[in-house]
Amino acid sequence: ETIITMATKHNPIAQDELTSCCLFSLSPKIQPKNILRAQLWVHLRPANIVTSVFLQISR
């Protein structure tokens, strides 16, 4: 079985244009113990300035 989920922006009012945060969650019907592997795809848009990208993954 394949499950695809899209991230949603978290509290967009409190963010400035240089900082962006998004998160995703799985349905309660999906039991984490049954997940054998996962893939995280990150799409970055071109930026006018050099910047760092930080990813935080919690389980």
PDBQT receptor file of N, H, CA, C and O in Angstrom, charges set to zero:
ATOM      1  N   GLU A   1       0.851  -1.184   0.000  1.00  0.00    +0.000 N 
ATOM      2  CA  GLU A   1       0.000   0.000   0.000  1.00  0.00    +0.000 C 
ATOM      3  C   GLU A   1       0.893   1.243   0.000  1.00  0.00    +0.000 C 
ATOM      4  O   GLU A   1       1.902   1.292   0.703  1.00  0.00    +0.000 OA
ATOM      5  N   THR A   2       0.517   2.229  -0.784  1.00  0.00    +0.000 N 
ATOM      6  H   THR A   2      -0.302   2.189  -1.355  1.00  0.00    +0.000 HD
ATOM      7  CA  THR A   2       1.245   3.494  -0.852  1.00  0.00    +0.000 C 
ATOM      8  C   THR A   2       0.348   4.613  -0.356  1.00  0.00    +0.000 C 
ATOM      9  O   THR A   2      -0.810   4.723  -0.760  1.00  0.00    +0.000 OA
ATOM     10  N   ILE A   3       0.886   5.434   0.515  1.00  0.00    +0.000 N 
ATOM     11  H   ILE A   3       1.826   5.345   0.843  1.00  0.00    +0.000 HD
ATOM     12  CA  ILE A   3       0.149   6.577   1.056  1.00  0.00    +0.000 C 
ATOM     13  C   ILE A   3       0.936   7.833   0.718  1.00  0.00    +0.000 C 
ATOM     14  O   ILE A   3       2.139   7.903   0.973  1.00  0.00    +0.000 OA
ATOM     15  N   ILE A   4       0.268   8.817   0.147  1.00  0.00    +0.000 N 
ATOM     16  H   ILE A   4      -0.709   8.760  -0.060  1.00  0.00    +0.000 HD
ATOM     17  CA  ILE A   4       0.904  10.092  -0.184  1.00  0.00    +0.000 C 
ATOM     18  C   ILE A   4       0.208  11.179   0.622  1.00  0.00    +0.000 C 
ATOM     19  O   ILE A   4      -1.020  11.265   0.633  1.00  0.00    +0.000 OA
ATOM     20  N   THR A   5       0.986  11.995   1.285  1.00  0.00    +0.000 N 
ATOM     21  H   THR A   5       1.983  11.925   1.276  1.00  0.00    +0.000 HD
ATOM     22  CA  THR A   5       0.420  13.101   2.052  1.00  0.00    +0.000 C 
ATOM     23  C   THR A   5       1.178  14.379   1.703  1.00  0.00    +0.000 C 
ATOM     24  O   THR A   5       2.373  14.339   1.411  1.00  0.00    +0.000 OA
ATOM     25  N   MET A   6       0.490  15.491   1.734  1.00  0.00    +0.000 N 
ATOM     26  H   MET A   6      -0.481  15.524   1.971  1.00  0.00    +0.000 HD
ATOM     27  CA  MET A   6       1.092  16.786   1.419  1.00  0.00    +0.000 C 
ATOM     28  C   MET A   6       1.225  17.598   2.705  1.00  0.00    +0.000 C 
ATOM     29  O   MET A   6       0.370  17.532   3.589  1.00  0.00    +0.000 OA
ATOM     30  N   ALA A   7       2.281  18.341   2.788  1.00  0.00    +0.000 N 
ATOM     31  H   ALA A   7       2.975  18.395   2.070  1.00  0.00    +0.000 HD
ATOM     32  CA  ALA A   7       2.499  19.189   3.956  1.00  0.00    +0.000 C 
ATOM     33  C   ALA A   7       1.584  20.405   3.908  1.00  0.00    +0.000 C 
ATOM     34  O   ALA A   7       1.181  20.859   2.837  1.00  0.00    +0.000 OA
ATOM     35  N   THR A   8       1.269  20.917   5.078  1.00  0.00    +0.000 N 
ATOM     36  H   THR A   8       1.596  20.548   5.948  1.00  0.00    +0.000 HD
ATOM     37  CA  THR A   8       0.473  22.140   5.181  1.00  0.00    +0.000 C 
ATOM     38  C   THR A   8       1.285  23.176   5.954  1.00  0.00    +0.000 C 
ATOM     39  O   THR A   8       2.080  22.832   6.829  1.00  0.00    +0.000 OA
ATOM     40  N   LYS A   9       1.076  24.433   5.621  1.00  0.00    +0.000 N 
ATOM     41  H   LYS A   9       0.430  24.712   4.910  1.00  0.00    +0.000 HD
ATOM     42  CA  LYS A   9       1.778  25.504   6.336  1.00  0.00    +0.000 C 
ATOM     43  C   LYS A   9       1.207  25.623   7.737  1.00  0.00    +0.000 C 
ATOM     44  O   LYS A   9      -0.002  25.532   7.953  1.00  0.00    +0.000 OA
ATOM     45  N   HIS A  10       2.102  25.828   8.670  1.00  0.00    +0.000 N 
ATOM     46  H   HIS A  10       3.084  25.903   8.495  1.00  0.00    +0.000 HD
ATOM     47  CA  HIS A  10       1.732  25.947  10.075  1.00  0.00    +0.000 C 
ATOM     48  C   HIS A  10       1.783  27.412  10.487  1.00  0.00    +0.000 C 
ATOM     49  O   HIS A  10       2.843  28.034  10.413  1.00  0.00    +0.000 OA
ATOM     50  N   ASN A  11       0.674  27.966  10.914  1.00  0.00    +0.000 N 
ATOM     51  H   ASN A  11      -0.187  27.461  10.974  1.00  0.00    +0.000 HD
ATOM     52  CA  ASN A  11       0.587  29.340  11.416  1.00  0.00    +0.000 C 
ATOM     53  C   ASN A  11       1.227  30.351  10.455  1.00  0.00    +0.000 C 
ATOM     54  O   ASN A  11       2.203  31.005  10.823  1.00  0.00    +0.000 OA
ATOM     55  N   PRO A  12       0.701  30.489   9.240  1.00  0.00    +0.000 N 
ATOM     56  CA  PRO A  12       1.336  31.374   8.252  1.00  0.00    +0.000 C 
ATOM     57  C   PRO A  12       1.348  32.849   8.641  1.00  0.00    +0.000 C 
ATOM     58  O   PRO A  12       2.141  33.614   8.092  1.00  0.00    +0.000 OA
ATOM     59  N   ILE A  13       0.498  33.269   9.563  1.00  0.00    +0.000 N 
ATOM     60  H   ILE A  13      -0.146  32.648  10.009  1.00  0.00    +0.000 HD
ATOM     61  CA  ILE A  13       0.443  34.681   9.960  1.00  0.00    +0.000 C 
ATOM     62  C   ILE A  13       1.715  35.084  10.710  1.00  0.00    +0.000 C 
ATOM     63  O   ILE A  13       2.166  36.223  10.585  1.00  0.00    +0.000 OA
ATOM     64  N   ALA A  14       2.295  34.173  11.479  1.00  0.00    +0.000 N 
ATOM     65  H   ALA A  14       1.928  33.248  11.580  1.00  0.00    +0.000 HD
ATOM     66  CA  ALA A  14       3.448  34.497  12.320  1.00  0.00    +0.000 C 
ATOM     67  C   ALA A  14       4.774  34.374  11.578  1.00  0.00    +0.000 C 
ATOM     68  O   ALA A  14       5.826  34.565  12.189  1.00  0.00    +0.000 OA
ATOM     69  N   GLN A  15       4.764  34.068  10.314  1.00  0.00    +0.000 N 
ATOM     70  H   GLN A  15       3.910  33.912   9.818  1.00  0.00    +0.000 HD
ATOM     71  CA  GLN A  15       6.001  33.844   9.574  1.00  0.00    +0.000 C 
ATOM     72  C   GLN A  15       6.364  35.050   8.718  1.00  0.00    +0.000 C 
ATOM     73  O   GLN A  15       5.493  35.736   8.184  1.00  0.00    +0.000 OA
ATOM     74  N   ASP A  16       7.663  35.296   8.598  1.00  0.00    +0.000 N 
ATOM     75  H   ASP A  16       8.371  34.739   9.032  1.00  0.00    +0.000 HD
ATOM     76  CA  ASP A  16       8.107  36.322   7.662  1.00  0.00    +0.000 C 
ATOM     77  C   ASP A  16       8.443  35.640   6.339  1.00  0.00    +0.000 C 
ATOM     78  O   ASP A  16       8.324  34.421   6.219  1.00  0.00    +0.000 OA
ATOM     79  N   GLU A  17       8.859  36.421   5.355  1.00  0.00    +0.000 N 
ATOM     80  H   GLU A  17       8.956  37.412   5.453  1.00  0.00    +0.000 HD
ATOM     81  CA  GLU A  17       9.069  35.838   4.026  1.00  0.00    +0.000 C 
ATOM     82  C   GLU A  17      10.323  34.971   3.949  1.00  0.00    +0.000 C 
ATOM     83  O   GLU A  17      10.450  34.179   3.015  1.00  0.00    +0.000 OA
ATOM     84  N   LEU A  18      11.253  35.092   4.898  1.00  0.00    +0.000 N 
ATOM     85  H   LEU A  18      11.150  35.736   5.656  1.00  0.00    +0.000 HD
ATOM     86  CA  LEU A  18      12.464  34.280   4.872  1.00  0.00    +0.000 C 
ATOM     87  C   LEU A  18      12.320  32.966   5.636  1.00  0.00    +0.000 C 
ATOM     88  O   LEU A  18      13.114  32.045   5.442  1.00  0.00    +0.000 OA
ATOM     89  N   THR A  19      11.322  32.877   6.492  1.00  0.00    +0.000 N 
ATOM     90  H   THR A  19      10.677  33.624   6.649  1.00  0.00    +0.000 HD
ATOM     91  CA  THR A  19      11.136  31.688   7.307  1.00  0.00    +0.000 C 
ATOM     92  C   THR A  19       9.855  30.991   6.892  1.00  0.00    +0.000 C 
ATOM     93  O   THR A  19       8.805  31.619   6.757  1.00  0.00    +0.000 OA
ATOM     94  N   SER A  20       9.951  29.719   6.696  1.00  0.00    +0.000 N 
ATOM     95  H   SER A  20      10.804  29.209   6.806  1.00  0.00    +0.000 HD
ATOM     96  CA  SER A  20       8.773  28.958   6.319  1.00  0.00    +0.000 C 
ATOM     97  C   SER A  20       8.792  27.629   7.056  1.00  0.00    +0.000 C 
ATOM     98  O   SER A  20       9.843  27.007   7.212  1.00  0.00    +0.000 OA
ATOM     99  N   CYS A  21       7.646  27.209   7.497  1.00  0.00    +0.000 N 
ATOM    100  H   CYS A  21       6.792  27.713   7.370  1.00  0.00    +0.000 HD
ATOM    101  CA  CYS A  21       7.540  25.965   8.231  1.00  0.00    +0.000 C 
ATOM    102  C   CYS A  21       6.297  25.233   7.755  1.00  0.00    +0.000 C 
ATOM    103  O   CYS A  21       5.250  25.846   7.551  1.00  0.00    +0.000 OA
ATOM    104  N   CYS A  22       6.407  23.977   7.587  1.00  0.00    +0.000 N 
ATOM    105  H   CYS A  22       7.258  23.479   7.753  1.00  0.00    +0.000 HD
ATOM    106  CA  CYS A  22       5.230  23.189   7.228  1.00  0.00    +0.000 C 
ATOM    107  C   CYS A  22       5.321  21.835   7.921  1.00  0.00    +0.000 C 
ATOM    108  O   CYS A  22       6.398  21.418   8.350  1.00  0.00    +0.000 OA
ATOM    109  N   LEU A  23       4.215  21.169   8.024  1.00  0.00    +0.000 N 
ATOM    110  H   LEU A  23       3.341  21.507   7.675  1.00  0.00    +0.000 HD
ATOM    111  CA  LEU A  23       4.181  19.882   8.689  1.00  0.00    +0.000 C 
ATOM    112  C   LEU A  23       3.135  18.996   8.045  1.00  0.00    +0.000 C 
ATOM    113  O   LEU A  23       2.267  19.465   7.309  1.00  0.00    +0.000 OA
ATOM    114  N   PHE A  24       3.229  17.733   8.326  1.00  0.00    +0.000 N 
ATOM    115  H   PHE A  24       3.935  17.352   8.924  1.00  0.00    +0.000 HD
ATOM    116  CA  PHE A  24       2.217  16.808   7.859  1.00  0.00    +0.000 C 
ATOM    117  C   PHE A  24       1.969  15.772   8.940  1.00  0.00    +0.000 C 
ATOM    118  O   PHE A  24       2.829  15.516   9.783  1.00  0.00    +0.000 OA
ATOM    119  N   SER A  25       0.818  15.195   8.908  1.00  0.00    +0.000 N 
ATOM    120  H   SER A  25       0.119  15.403   8.223  1.00  0.00    +0.000 HD
ATOM    121  CA  SER A  25       0.491  14.134   9.850  1.00  0.00    +0.000 C 
ATOM    122  C   SER A  25      -0.312  13.066   9.121  1.00  0.00    +0.000 C 
ATOM    123  O   SER A  25      -0.964  13.333   8.112  1.00  0.00    +0.000 OA
ATOM    124  N   LEU A  26      -0.250  11.882   9.642  1.00  0.00    +0.000 N 
ATOM    125  H   LEU A  26       0.279  11.665  10.462  1.00  0.00    +0.000 HD
ATOM    126  CA  LEU A  26      -0.973  10.765   9.055  1.00  0.00    +0.000 C 
ATOM    127  C   LEU A  26      -2.315  10.589   9.742  1.00  0.00    +0.000 C 
ATOM    128  O   LEU A  26      -2.499  11.008  10.885  1.00  0.00    +0.000 OA
ATOM    129  N   SER A  27      -3.223   9.985   9.059  1.00  0.00    +0.000 N 
ATOM    130  H   SER A  27      -3.074   9.644   8.131  1.00  0.00    +0.000 HD
ATOM    131  CA  SER A  27      -4.539   9.691   9.604  1.00  0.00    +0.000 C 
ATOM    132  C   SER A  27      -4.398   8.763  10.812  1.00  0.00    +0.000 C 
ATOM    133  O   SER A  27      -3.494   7.928  10.841  1.00  0.00    +0.000 OA
ATOM    134  N   PRO A  28      -5.270   8.895  11.801  1.00  0.00    +0.000 N 
ATOM    135  CA  PRO A  28      -5.230   7.979  12.947  1.00  0.00    +0.000 C 
ATOM    136  C   PRO A  28      -5.458   6.517  12.542  1.00  0.00    +0.000 C 
ATOM    137  O   PRO A  28      -5.131   5.603  13.299  1.00  0.00    +0.000 OA
ATOM    138  N   LYS A  29      -6.014   6.303  11.359  1.00  0.00    +0.000 N 
ATOM    139  H   LYS A  29      -6.280   7.045  10.745  1.00  0.00    +0.000 HD
ATOM    140  CA  LYS A  29      -6.241   4.933  10.885  1.00  0.00    +0.000 C 
ATOM    141  C   LYS A  29      -4.932   4.234  10.523  1.00  0.00    +0.000 C 
ATOM    142  O   LYS A  29      -4.875   3.005  10.472  1.00  0.00    +0.000 OA
ATOM    143  N   ILE A  30      -3.880   5.019  10.272  1.00  0.00    +0.000 N 
ATOM    144  H   ILE A  30      -3.926   6.017  10.313  1.00  0.00    +0.000 HD
ATOM    145  CA  ILE A  30      -2.592   4.453   9.886  1.00  0.00    +0.000 C 
ATOM    146  C   ILE A  30      -1.766   4.237  11.148  1.00  0.00    +0.000 C 
ATOM    147  O   ILE A  30      -1.501   5.182  11.891  1.00  0.00    +0.000 OA
ATOM    148  N   GLN A  31      -1.369   3.018  11.385  1.00  0.00    +0.000 N 
ATOM    149  H   GLN A  31      -1.584   2.251  10.782  1.00  0.00    +0.000 HD
ATOM    150  CA  GLN A  31      -0.586   2.697  12.573  1.00  0.00    +0.000 C 
ATOM    151  C   GLN A  31       0.904   2.790  12.242  1.00  0.00    +0.000 C 
ATOM    152  O   GLN A  31       1.385   2.080  11.359  1.00  0.00    +0.000 OA
ATOM    153  N   PRO A  32       1.637   3.659  12.941  1.00  0.00    +0.000 N 
ATOM    154  CA  PRO A  32       3.064   3.844  12.640  1.00  0.00    +0.000 C 
ATOM    155  C   PRO A  32       3.875   2.551  12.699  1.00  0.00    +0.000 C 
ATOM    156  O   PRO A  32       4.859   2.413  11.972  1.00  0.00    +0.000 OA
ATOM    157  N   LYS A  33       3.487   1.612  13.541  1.00  0.00    +0.000 N 
ATOM    158  H   LYS A  33       2.688   1.724  14.132  1.00  0.00    +0.000 HD
ATOM    159  CA  LYS A  33       4.258   0.366  13.647  1.00  0.00    +0.000 C 
ATOM    160  C   LYS A  33       4.178  -0.461  12.366  1.00  0.00    +0.000 C 
ATOM    161  O   LYS A  33       5.008  -1.343  12.147  1.00  0.00    +0.000 OA
ATOM    162  N   ASN A  34       3.185  -0.184  11.520  1.00  0.00    +0.000 N 
ATOM    163  H   ASN A  34       2.511   0.533  11.699  1.00  0.00    +0.000 HD
ATOM    164  CA  ASN A  34       3.038  -0.914  10.266  1.00  0.00    +0.000 C 
ATOM    165  C   ASN A  34       3.779  -0.262   9.098  1.00  0.00    +0.000 C 
ATOM    166  O   ASN A  34       3.797  -0.808   7.996  1.00  0.00    +0.000 OA
ATOM    167  N   ILE A  35       4.385   0.894   9.330  1.00  0.00    +0.000 N 
ATOM    168  H   ILE A  35       4.370   1.338  10.226  1.00  0.00    +0.000 HD
ATOM    169  CA  ILE A  35       5.131   1.582   8.272  1.00  0.00    +0.000 C 
ATOM    170  C   ILE A  35       6.537   0.988   8.219  1.00  0.00    +0.000 C 
ATOM    171  O   ILE A  35       7.286   1.064   9.192  1.00  0.00    +0.000 OA
ATOM    172  N   LEU A  36       6.884   0.405   7.091  1.00  0.00    +0.000 N 
ATOM    173  H   LEU A  36       6.275   0.344   6.300  1.00  0.00    +0.000 HD
ATOM    174  CA  LEU A  36       8.193  -0.230   6.940  1.00  0.00    +0.000 C 
ATOM    175  C   LEU A  36       9.255   0.736   6.444  1.00  0.00    +0.000 C 
ATOM    176  O   LEU A  36      10.421   0.619   6.821  1.00  0.00    +0.000 OA
ATOM    177  N   ARG A  37       8.870   1.684   5.607  1.00  0.00    +0.000 N 
ATOM    178  H   ARG A  37       7.923   1.779   5.301  1.00  0.00    +0.000 HD
ATOM    179  CA  ARG A  37       9.812   2.681   5.112  1.00  0.00    +0.000 C 
ATOM    180  C   ARG A  37       9.037   3.908   4.666  1.00  0.00    +0.000 C 
ATOM    181  O   ARG A  37       7.832   3.854   4.419  1.00  0.00    +0.000 OA
ATOM    182  N   ALA A  38       9.759   5.011   4.572  1.00  0.00    +0.000 N 
ATOM    183  H   ALA A  38      10.737   5.055   4.773  1.00  0.00    +0.000 HD
ATOM    184  CA  ALA A  38       9.123   6.270   4.173  1.00  0.00    +0.000 C 
ATOM    185  C   ALA A  38      10.111   7.081   3.341  1.00  0.00    +0.000 C 
ATOM    186  O   ALA A  38      11.325   6.915   3.460  1.00  0.00    +0.000 OA
ATOM    187  N   GLN A  39       9.579   7.950   2.507  1.00  0.00    +0.000 N 
ATOM    188  H   GLN A  39       8.593   8.085   2.410  1.00  0.00    +0.000 HD
ATOM    189  CA  GLN A  39      10.398   8.860   1.709  1.00  0.00    +0.000 C 
ATOM    190  C   GLN A  39       9.928  10.281   1.977  1.00  0.00    +0.000 C 
ATOM    191  O   GLN A  39       8.729  10.548   2.066  1.00  0.00    +0.000 OA
ATOM    192  N   LEU A  40      10.876  11.173   2.104  1.00  0.00    +0.000 N 
ATOM    193  H   LEU A  40      11.849  10.956   2.032  1.00  0.00    +0.000 HD
ATOM    194  CA  LEU A  40      10.576  12.593   2.274  1.00  0.00    +0.000 C 
ATOM    195  C   LEU A  40      11.154  13.326   1.077  1.00  0.00    +0.000 C 
ATOM    196  O   LEU A  40      12.360  13.280   0.834  1.00  0.00    +0.000 OA
ATOM    197  N   TRP A  41      10.301  13.994   0.339  1.00  0.00    +0.000 N 
ATOM    198  H   TRP A  41       9.322  14.032   0.537  1.00  0.00    +0.000 HD
ATOM    199  CA  TRP A  41      10.740  14.785  -0.811  1.00  0.00    +0.000 C 
ATOM    200  C   TRP A  41      10.616  16.253  -0.436  1.00  0.00    +0.000 C 
ATOM    201  O   TRP A  41       9.582  16.689   0.070  1.00  0.00    +0.000 OA
ATOM    202  N   VAL A  42      11.664  17.004  -0.684  1.00  0.00    +0.000 N 
ATOM    203  H   VAL A  42      12.504  16.650  -1.095  1.00  0.00    +0.000 HD
ATOM    204  CA  VAL A  42      11.668  18.435  -0.388  1.00  0.00    +0.000 C 
ATOM    205  C   VAL A  42      11.909  19.180  -1.694  1.00  0.00    +0.000 C 
ATOM    206  O   VAL A  42      12.910  18.953  -2.373  1.00  0.00    +0.000 OA
ATOM    207  N   HIS A  43      10.983  20.070  -2.038  1.00  0.00    +0.000 N 
ATOM    208  H   HIS A  43      10.170  20.254  -1.486  1.00  0.00    +0.000 HD
ATOM    209  CA  HIS A  43      11.114  20.884  -3.249  1.00  0.00    +0.000 C 
ATOM    210  C   HIS A  43      11.486  22.297  -2.814  1.00  0.00    +0.000 C 
ATOM    211  O   HIS A  43      10.749  22.934  -2.061  1.00  0.00    +0.000 OA
ATOM    212  N   LEU A  44      12.618  22.780  -3.286  1.00  0.00    +0.000 N 
ATOM    213  H   LEU A  44      13.216  22.262  -3.897  1.00  0.00    +0.000 HD
ATOM    214  CA  LEU A  44      13.074  24.129  -2.947  1.00  0.00    +0.000 C 
ATOM    215  C   LEU A  44      12.950  25.026  -4.161  1.00  0.00    +0.000 C 
ATOM    216  O   LEU A  44      13.346  24.656  -5.266  1.00  0.00    +0.000 OA
ATOM    217  N   ARG A  45      12.404  26.189  -3.948  1.00  0.00    +0.000 N 
ATOM    218  H   ARG A  45      12.082  26.489  -3.050  1.00  0.00    +0.000 HD
ATOM    219  CA  ARG A  45      12.304  27.180  -5.020  1.00  0.00    +0.000 C 
ATOM    220  C   ARG A  45      13.592  27.988  -5.089  1.00  0.00    +0.000 C 
ATOM    221  O   ARG A  45      14.273  28.142  -4.075  1.00  0.00    +0.000 OA
ATOM    222  N   PRO A  46      13.938  28.503  -6.253  1.00  0.00    +0.000 N 
ATOM    223  CA  PRO A  46      15.131  29.356  -6.359  1.00  0.00    +0.000 C 
ATOM    224  C   PRO A  46      14.992  30.588  -5.460  1.00  0.00    +0.000 C 
ATOM    225  O   PRO A  46      13.910  31.160  -5.330  1.00  0.00    +0.000 OA
ATOM    226  N   ALA A  47      16.096  30.979  -4.851  1.00  0.00    +0.000 N 
ATOM    227  H   ALA A  47      16.975  30.514  -4.957  1.00  0.00    +0.000 HD
ATOM    228  CA  ALA A  47      16.088  32.149  -3.969  1.00  0.00    +0.000 C 
ATOM    229  C   ALA A  47      17.032  33.209  -4.524  1.00  0.00    +0.000 C 
ATOM    230  O   ALA A  47      17.988  32.896  -5.233  1.00  0.00    +0.000 OA
ATOM    231  N   ASN A  48      16.754  34.463  -4.193  1.00  0.00    +0.000 N 
ATOM    232  H   ASN A  48      15.977  34.718  -3.616  1.00  0.00    +0.000 HD
ATOM    233  CA  ASN A  48      17.601  35.576  -4.636  1.00  0.00    +0.000 C 
ATOM    234  C   ASN A  48      18.873  35.702  -3.805  1.00  0.00    +0.000 C 
ATOM    235  O   ASN A  48      19.853  36.303  -4.246  1.00  0.00    +0.000 OA
ATOM    236  N   ILE A  49      18.854  35.132  -2.596  1.00  0.00    +0.000 N 
ATOM    237  H   ILE A  49      18.058  34.645  -2.237  1.00  0.00    +0.000 HD
ATOM    238  CA  ILE A  49      20.020  35.205  -1.717  1.00  0.00    +0.000 C 
ATOM    239  C   ILE A  49      20.414  33.784  -1.304  1.00  0.00    +0.000 C 
ATOM    240  O   ILE A  49      19.590  32.869  -1.327  1.00  0.00    +0.000 OA
ATOM    241  N   VAL A  50      21.676  33.616  -0.929  1.00  0.00    +0.000 N 
ATOM    242  H   VAL A  50      22.344  34.359  -0.910  1.00  0.00    +0.000 HD
ATOM    243  CA  VAL A  50      22.139  32.323  -0.432  1.00  0.00    +0.000 C 
ATOM    244  C   VAL A  50      21.579  32.133   0.972  1.00  0.00    +0.000 C 
ATOM    245  O   VAL A  50      21.649  33.041   1.800  1.00  0.00    +0.000 OA
ATOM    246  N   THR A  51      21.034  30.979   1.235  1.00  0.00    +0.000 N 
ATOM    247  H   THR A  51      20.977  30.241   0.563  1.00  0.00    +0.000 HD
ATOM    248  CA  THR A  51      20.424  30.719   2.532  1.00  0.00    +0.000 C 
ATOM    249  C   THR A  51      20.613  29.260   2.912  1.00  0.00    +0.000 C 
ATOM    250  O   THR A  51      20.945  28.427   2.070  1.00  0.00    +0.000 OA
ATOM    251  N   SER A  52      20.403  28.963   4.166  1.00  0.00    +0.000 N 
ATOM    252  H   SER A  52      20.133  29.640   4.851  1.00  0.00    +0.000 HD
ATOM    253  CA  SER A  52      20.493  27.587   4.660  1.00  0.00    +0.000 C 
ATOM    254  C   SER A  52      19.096  27.004   4.791  1.00  0.00    +0.000 C 
ATOM    255  O   SER A  52      18.125  27.723   5.030  1.00  0.00    +0.000 OA
ATOM    256  N   VAL A  53      19.012  25.718   4.634  1.00  0.00    +0.000 N 
ATOM    257  H   VAL A  53      19.801  25.134   4.439  1.00  0.00    +0.000 HD
ATOM    258  CA  VAL A  53      17.742  25.015   4.785  1.00  0.00    +0.000 C 
ATOM    259  C   VAL A  53      17.909  24.002   5.908  1.00  0.00    +0.000 C 
ATOM    260  O   VAL A  53      18.851  23.211   5.902  1.00  0.00    +0.000 OA
ATOM    261  N   PHE A  54      16.993  24.029   6.871  1.00  0.00    +0.000 N 
ATOM    262  H   PHE A  54      16.228  24.672   6.875  1.00  0.00    +0.000 HD
ATOM    263  CA  PHE A  54      17.039  23.108   7.997  1.00  0.00    +0.000 C 
ATOM    264  C   PHE A  54      15.808  22.215   7.954  1.00  0.00    +0.000 C 
ATOM    265  O   PHE A  54      14.692  22.686   7.730  1.00  0.00    +0.000 OA
ATOM    266  N   LEU A  55      16.019  20.941   8.167  1.00  0.00    +0.000 N 
ATOM    267  H   LEU A  55      16.925  20.558   8.349  1.00  0.00    +0.000 HD
ATOM    268  CA  LEU A  55      14.922  19.984   8.245  1.00  0.00    +0.000 C 
ATOM    269  C   LEU A  55      14.925  19.367   9.632  1.00  0.00    +0.000 C 
ATOM    270  O   LEU A  55      15.973  18.969  10.142  1.00  0.00    +0.000 OA
ATOM    271  N   GLN A  56      13.755  19.288  10.237  1.00  0.00    +0.000 N 
ATOM    272  H   GLN A  56      12.904  19.610   9.823  1.00  0.00    +0.000 HD
ATOM    273  CA  GLN A  56      13.624  18.616  11.525  1.00  0.00    +0.000 C 
ATOM    274  C   GLN A  56      12.597  17.514  11.344  1.00  0.00    +0.000 C 
ATOM    275  O   GLN A  56      11.467  17.766  10.926  1.00  0.00    +0.000 OA
ATOM    276  N   ILE A  57      12.994  16.303  11.659  1.00  0.00    +0.000 N 
ATOM    277  H   ILE A  57      13.912  16.099  11.998  1.00  0.00    +0.000 HD
ATOM    278  CA  ILE A  57      12.103  15.159  11.501  1.00  0.00    +0.000 C 
ATOM    279  C   ILE A  57      11.847  14.569  12.877  1.00  0.00    +0.000 C 
ATOM    280  O   ILE A  57      12.783  14.187  13.579  1.00  0.00    +0.000 OA
ATOM    281  N   SER A  58      10.595  14.497  13.257  1.00  0.00    +0.000 N 
ATOM    282  H   SER A  58       9.835  14.808  12.687  1.00  0.00    +0.000 HD
ATOM    283  CA  SER A  58      10.204  13.922  14.546  1.00  0.00    +0.000 C 
ATOM    284  C   SER A  58       9.319  12.721  14.289  1.00  0.00    +0.000 C 
ATOM    285  O   SER A  58       8.589  12.660  13.299  1.00  0.00    +0.000 OA
ATOM    286  N   ARG A  59       9.394  11.800  15.170  1.00  0.00    +0.000 N 
ATOM    287  H   ARG A  59       9.987  11.849  15.975  1.00  0.00    +0.000 HD
ATOM    288  CA  ARG A  59       8.572  10.608  15.015  1.00  0.00    +0.000 C 
ATOM    289  C   ARG A  59       7.748  10.379  16.249  1.00  0.00    +0.000 C 
ATOM    290  O   ARG A  59       6.984   9.416  16.312  1.00  0.00    +0.000 OA
TER     291      ARG A  59
